[in-house]
Amino acid sequence: MKAKLSSVLGDVILAIVTATFALFCFSLFITPVGSFLKKAAAESLTDYHGEQRAKKSFAQKLQAAAIKPEEFFPEVFVSKSKCKMFVASGGQIVVTYPVWIGESPLGDKKTASDRKTPEGEFYICHKEKPYKYHLFLGFSYPSATHAKRASFNQIISNAEEAAILEAWQKQECIPSATPLGGNLGLHGFGGVAEDWTQDGSIAMYNRDIEELYWNIPLRTPLIISD
């Protein structure tokens, strides 16, 4: 009887020890996982526009390119034919992004309704959040070249040309209420379809526009080629 009681007691003690050890191991696992999930949830609520993630990710890209943050002077290049964007500094490419352009991908933009993405040299003139396509980096279309060509072809008036040239000289956003259109930019929601923007803006993946939005300043040069 005593032997049987000892055996039962031993089984109970073993079960208690096993359960305690299992609970200890579970706590070691669940605590960091719970902390991670809690942190991720908090970041998703407080970092809706991706600022924290984008700055951290881009800092890693600069480090990989051996460029110090204080020595980063960005230029943005877009190749329409390659559907690629290149962010460079001092002639060195820091990062490459896929892009989507206007529904009519060939040729330079000439009017507001032609659904083409403009070509030439521009600068970032405006940042907007929230935006219907996540984030928005406006650029300075129409350029001085577009304005002079349109004025010569009597598409816009001399006064409209003068207003565009004045905005360019001041590196401000360009008047958009002309037959040339305007208020174009880089924005999110890329990848939803092939070249799809109706006004000729440039679409990017949301995570990519976040990196660009939070890491390049206003007046950053933007060069768009065919």
TACORBEL-V758700 format. One record per run of one state. SS is the DSSP state (a for helix, b for strand, c for the rest). FROM is the first residue (numbers start at 1). LEN is the number of residues. If there is no record, write none. Layout:
SS;FROM;LEN / SS;FROM;LEN
This chain:
c;1;1 / a;2;45 / c;47;4 / a;51;14 / c;65;4 / a;69;3 / c;72;2 / b;74;6 / c;80;4 / b;84;6 / c;90;2 / b;92;7 / c;99;1 / b;100;1 / c;101;1 / b;102;1 / c;103;17 / b;120;12 / c;132;2 / b;134;6 / c;140;4 / a;144;9 / c;153;5 / a;158;13 / c;171;14 / b;185;3 / c;188;9 / b;197;1 / c;198;4 / b;202;2 / c;204;2 / a;206;10 / c;216;5 / b;221;5 / c;226;1
